[in-house]
Amino acid sequence: MKLQRKNRRALALGALAVSGALALTACGSDDTGERSNAGGGSTSASNSSIKCDDVKGQQLLADGSSAQKNAIDAWVKQFSQACGVQINYKGGGSGAGITAFTQGQVAFAGSDSALKPEEVTASQKICTGGQAIDLPMVGGPIAVGYNLPGVDDLVLDAPTLAKIFDSRIKSWDDPAIKKLNPDAKLPSLKIQAFHRSDESGTTDNFTKYLKAAAPNDWKYSGGKAWQAQGGQAAPQSSGLAQQVKQTNGAIGYFELSYAKDMSTVAIDTGASDPVKATVENASKAIADAKVVGTGKDLALDLNYKTKAEGAYPMVLVTYEIVCDKGNKSDTLPATKAFLNYIASEDGQSLLAQNDYAPMPDEIIGKVRTTIEGLS
């Protein structure tokens, strides 16, 4: 995996800095494009590998996972420059994306959770002669960010996290936290635990981890909607991260790319050392995933209870949701061209530079084959 990631990174020309806004302009050229980064400089990236398939001037509307929005924004910039396609990805959350898709409002959706049977059934009204399928495209760790001045390194385990987010551990100097951090100067400060206010695949994966790794302390059934009592709420990953950044004593969960400029928790999994939320450590966990979808569906089963050395267990995989058959004829060409690009080696190589994990070769190979067969 390490060699594979190095090779992928070598394919990317320059480091990519993601803008918070969607790039909706297009130059219609396959030449190398210049993109300004957040620090005011510019980086160049090759668009020569993007196959546009005569889709110039088309428009795509999409919605869903806010966890992958930074990755989508990066891909949209490159694809729009090369192909002259306008893509508007709203990033309103996994629940909103799937609802928009099953109502026929978007060409594709992003979800951090695989489709439920009832969602597949609902999609059959939109996918003429087919149904919606899951295409795993973006991986990464769910970081637990916190705002605790004077504490730069913090270790927590699944039972302690479960009690914090269930409002049963309420102060940062609680004995359970002290036991895991004997050398830290923990203040007698109220814990401000933030969760998502909208239906979210990140919430689904975060609570799946708590349920799997701390079954005695997390008694909720799980799902996209937050179920525990207490705490505070904010919409989308960006909103949650912003609340943690500006609130003293706060803690929250979001995809790693939203955890810039803040401290993140290392997880005591039972391995010899606590594991930090990094792309490399998440990749070790995702590599153990198994495809459990049937037919063209490529839904994955993740191992949230891993105790492997260096494997960060709190991971998510974001799926692009499309029809296997019966996609709208006016958006299918651009949808396939965009999905082909983001699943390509060049498209996947952008992920690690932005705190996301590329899909393992075996999985992304199946994704590429499936995209070619979309109709």
N, C-alpha and C positions, 0 to 999 in steps of 0.2 A: 504493500500500500504506500509506503514512504517513497519508494522509487517511482511508483506510478504518479504520485502527486507532484514530485519534482519534475517529471517529464511534462505533466500537464502545465505546470507553472511556466516551464521554459517555452511553451508554445505561445503564451500570452505576451504580447509586445508592450511592456510597460505596466506599471501598476495602475489599477483602476480605482478612482475615487467616486463614490456614488453620490449623485445629487438627490435631494429629497423630492424634486419635481420631475414629472414625466417629461421626456423629450418627445414632442409631437411633431417636430419639424423633420423634413426629409430632404436629402440632396439627390437621391435617385442615382447614386454612383456606386460602383463596386471598388473604387479606389480607396486607399487608406485614408481614414478620417481623423481629424484632430478633435479632442474633447477636453474641455476645461475641467480641472478637478476642483474639489472643494477648497483647496488651499490656494487657489488662484493661478496655479501653473497649468500645464496641459500635458496630456499623454496621448500617444497614438496607438491605434489598434487596427489590425488588418481586417478588412471586410471581404477579402478575396475568396474566403471559403463559404460565404453565404450565398446560397442558391435562391434567387428571387422568383424564378418561374413565372415571369410576366405578371406580377401582382402589383406593379406600381400604381399608386393612386387609390388602392383599396383601403378600407378602414375596418378596424376590429375593436369591439368593445368587450372587455373582460372584467371580472371582479373576483374577489375571494381573499384568500390568505394574506394577512398583512405581514406575516413572518417572512414571506418570500418577496415582498414588494421591492426591497433594495436590489435583489437579484433581477427581478423583472425590469426595473428601471434601467439597470445596466445593459441588459439584453436589448431593450427597446431602443436605446440610443444607437447601438451598433446596427440593428436590423433596419431601423428607420433610415439611417444614413445610406445604407446599401440598397434598400429596396423601395424607398419612397412610400412606405405603408404607415398609416397613422394608427397607433395602438393606444387606447386609453384603458389602463388597468387601474381600477378604483381602489383595490386593496381594502375593502370594507369588512373583511373577516371571512373565515371559511363558511360559516352559516349563511351569510348574505350571498356569497358567491354561488353556493349550491342552489339556493332558492332562485337566484337570478337565472341560473342555467336551466333548471327544470321548468321555469316559466318562459323559456325561449328568449330571454333578454340579452344574452351574451353568447359570443362564439365559443368561449371556453371559460372555465373557472379554475381557481386554485383552492385546494383544501389540504389542511394538515392532518386530516383524518380520511381514511378510505370511505367510500360511499356505503351507506347503510342499504339493506334490501329495499326498504320503502322508497329510498331516493332513486335507486335504480329503476324501480317500477314507475315512479313519477317521470323519469327521463324518457320512457318509451313513448310518451305522448309527443315529445319534441324530436327524438331521434327516429325518424321514419324507417321502420324495418330493422331498427337496432336498439341500442341502449348506451347509457353513459358508462365509461370505463375509467379506471385510475391509471395514470402514467406517472410513476415516481420520477421526479426531476431535480429536486433540491433537498439536500440534507443539511443537518446542522444541530448543534447543541442548543438546548433551552437553558440559557444562562439565568441564574438567580442573582440579580443585581441588588446591592444594598447601599445605603447612605448612612455611614456610621463614622463620623470624624475620629481619627486616631486609631482606627482599626482597619488596616490595609489587607490583612490576611485573615480570613474567616473560614472555618471548617464546620459544616453541618452534615448530619446524616438524614436518612429518609424519615425515621420516627420524629426527630426534632423538627424537620421541615413541616411534617404533617400537623404537628401540634401548633406550630407558629401560624400556619394558614388556616387552622381551625379555631384560632383565638384561644387556645389553651395554654400557650406560652406567650406571655404578654410583655415581658421586660427583657432587655438585652443582657442583663446580668443574671438571668435565670440559671439555676444550677446545671441544667442539661446542656446549655450553651457553654457554660464555664468548663464543664468536664471535657468538652471537645476542643476547647481553646484555652488551655491552662496558662499560657504566657500572654494572652491578650488582655488589654485593659478595657474591659467591657463596662460601659456606663450604665447607671441605673436610669435607663431611658425607655419610654414606652415604644414598643414595636408597632410600626404602622405598616401592616401587611396589605398590599395592593393586589387585586385580581382583575381580570377582564370583565367589563360590563356587557360586552357583546358576546354572541356565540362565537366560539373560537376553537380552531383545531389545536392551537397552542395550549389552551386550557385542557382540552381532551387528553393530549399527550402528557402534560404535566401531572394531571391527576391519575392517569394510567400508571405513571411511575410511582406516585405515592401509594396507590392501591396495591401495586405489585411488590414494592420494596418495603412497605410499612403497613401490611394488611391489618394489624391489630390497632393501628392508630388512625387510619383513614377509612372510615366506614361508608363513604358515599359511593354511589354506583358509577359516577363519572359521566362524561359526555362533554359536548361543546359548551354547555351552559354551566356557570359556576354554581355549586350546590351548598357549599359550607356557609355557615352563618358568620356574621361579623365581617371585619375588615373594610377596606375601601375599594372602590371600583373606578376604572378608567377605560375608555374605548381604544381598541386597536393596540398593537405592540408599541407604536410610537407614543401614544398617549400614556400608556403604562410606564414606559421608560422615563418620560418627562416628569411624571409624578414622583418617581423614585429619586430622580436627580435633584428635585427641588424641595423634598421633604426630609427633614432630619429624622433619623430613626426608621426610614422606610425600607421595605424589601418587596421585591416583585419578580415576576418571571417573564421572559421574552427571548426571542431568538437572539443569538450572540451579536449580530450586526447592530442591534439596538443598544448594546451594552457598552458602547464606546465612552470613554471618559468617566467610567464608574468602576467600583470594585465589584467583583463577582465571587460567589461562594465556591469553595472546593468541596467536593462531595466525598465523604467517608463511605465507601462502598463495601468495606471489608477487605479490600486489597491492602497491600503493604503500605501504600501511601495514599493520601487523599488525592482525588483526581480533579483537575481544573477543567473548566469549560473551554476547550479549544477545538478547532477544526480537526486536528490530528486525532485527538482523543475521542471525538464523536465518530470519526470514520472507523475507528476500531470497533465500535458498537454496531454501526450500520452495516459493516461487512458481515456481521453474523445474521443479518435479516434474511428471512426466507420469503419467497414469492408464494402467497397463499390464494391469490385471485384465480378465477377460472376463466377459460376461454382467452380473450384478449385482455382481460383485466389483470393488472400487475400489482395489486395491493400487497403490501409487505407485512410480515409479522416481526416486530421488533422485540428484542430481549431487554426489558427494563431492569431485570434483576442481575445483570452481569456483574461478576466480581473479578473479571479479567484485569490483569495489571494494565493501568493506563487507559482503560476503557471508560469513557464518560457515559453513564447510563441514561441520562435525561436528554434524549434526542427526539427529533421529529423528522419526518420526511414529508415534504409537500408534493402533492399530486396535482398534475394538470388534468382537469376533467373535460373530456370530449365525448362525442358520439362515436361508437365504432363504425356505425352506418347511419346514414340519414342526416349528416351534417348539412347545413344550409349551403346551397350551391354558390351564393354570392360571397360567402366568407370562407368556404372550405380551402380554396387555393392559398390564401394568405395565412390561414390557421396552420395548414400543413407546413408551409415554408418557414413560419416562425418556430413551430415546434421542432422541425428538423434542425434548425440552427441551434436552439438552446440545448438540444440533446447531442449535438455534435461535439467533437473533441475540443474545438475552439470555444464553443459556448460553455461547456462544462469547466473549461480551464479558468474562466472568469470567477468561478464561485469561491475558490479557496482564498483569493485575494480580497474577498469581501466578507470573510468570516462565515462562509457556507462550506458545506462538504459536498464534493462531486459524488455522483452515484458510482458505486463499484462497477467495473467493466462488464461483469456478467449481467447485471441488472440493466444498465443503460443500453447494452446491445439489444436486449429484448424490447426496450422502449423504442429504439430506432426502427426496428423491424415492424413494430405495431403501427407507428406513425405512417410508414410508407403505405400501409394497407387501409388507412382511413378513407372513407367514401361518404 
